[in-house]
Amino acid sequence: MKTKPSIIAQKLLNLYRQHHVIFGGWKSVNQIFINEASPEVMMEIKELPTGKMLAQHIENLRSGKTPIDSIAPSLTPYGGLMSESSFESIPLSDSELAELENALADFVPDTNGLAKIKSLDIVKRLGDDWQIAIRSALYGNKQMLDRWKIVLKTERAYYLWKIANDILVSPISERSRAQIQADLPEYETYLPMFGDSGKELLSKLRIFVSSI
């Protein structure tokens, strides 16, 4: 069965938003944009939040205005704030580094553990950009970086848990079904972290995607 344009559009938008964690960065995702953004998909993209920016980026790629390994600064998702290079110069003070190191050593992957991380001074200082900014700041410190990845994985798991439950209690729509199908690999990765409850929720999502 041919994949619906709405599902492909949601997948491409996810790639656009998450380019900073994809191996190969813009060079990799831009090639996917060029290959998969058919006219029908482009129409769907423009209807999605921030989709008009992605549509313009794809048009720039196809016209040659934007090189395959880059993006126009004005079209960068989140205003460029999710690019790791934006945070390379952010220093951690000795006290912030010590506080972070202690917190990571004691981190437990649950809601209380996340709450303790989010209460750190460094996290408050960085605001909404704390995840990628701290990951960049820890570059070169493998032990702390590995622990930080556990924090990010836990945060992502709880985020997807909330999104999945919110969608399932809302009226069924073609767009929400497309969103779930596009994100299903992530749900399959993270929801099993919640044990039987996570597996049950994953089963409901699969039924939701396949329902008519």
Secondary structure, 3 states (H helix, E strand, C coil): CCCCHHHHHHHHHHHHHCHHHCCCHHHHHHHHHHHHCCHHHHHHHCCCCCHHHHHHHHHHHHHCCCCCCCCCHHHCHHHHCCCHHHHCCCCCCHHHHHHHHHHHHCCCCCHHHHHHHHCCHHHHHHHHHHHHHHHHHCCCCHHHHHHHHHHHHHHHHHHHHHHHHHHHCCCCCHHHHHHHHHHHHHHHHHHHHHHHHHHHHHHHHHHHHHCC
